[in-house]
Amino acid sequence: MSAEATERIYTINLGKVLLSPNNQRAKRAINMIREFAIKHMKSENIKIEEEISHLVWARGIRHPPRKIRVKITKDDGNVIVSKYQEEKKADETKSEKKSDDKKKSDKSKKEEKKVEEKKEKVEKKTEEKKESKTEEKPKKEEKKAEEKAVEEKKSKSEKKTKKE
């Protein structure tokens, strides 16, 4: 056997997990990962890292992921299955940042417009309320003045009747 370590990156399709009963799917996904590693690395001694297990079980036993990206390393008959950490190139990250910035600017403009419209609506409502309140106050004052006038008339008529 060779003393060199071979390292490969795979995307394992776990779609067939859905064919098993829903209360056994995550267990079946782990077994499928193990079977995949046995088939592709030609070794029976498979170790699945805890991080992979956490990924599969993250959403519970009934909803494992449909696909999983792994790095499989083989050292002298021992096979280790671990989570694949992507190494992004500088060119890819630049293009992604530009597209993200465009999306953010579009979203921020839309959000700003919405916020402005809401503010305008609120201002209109407050103005309408102020106008209605100012209209109500004179009416109340007029009613009070009318009541006073009526009371004065009554008191005058009472005085007249007393004099007679």
C-alpha angles and dihedrals in degrees: 000000000000121000092215121106115235118207126190135173120221139176106218116207109219095178094118089064086082090067091067122078112285094242092059103041101106091048089050091049091056090049091049091053089050092049091048092053092048091051097046101037097037095227134114096206102087127168118190114201120236091242091064090050091051090050092053095044096040094102096036136261095299101051113044118165119276093226134017131194114220141173113222117199125189121201119174094324096320114113122199121194112201139165115277114241108203118228106211121208121230093244093054094049092050093052091045091051092051093051091045091051091051092049092047093049091050091048093045092051091051091047091049091052091050092049092049092049091051091050091051091050091050091049091050091050093049091049091050091050092050091049093049091048092050090050092051095052097062090048090055091047091049090051091051091049090049091049091051091050091050091049091050091051091050092049091048092049090048091051090051092051091050092051092052 
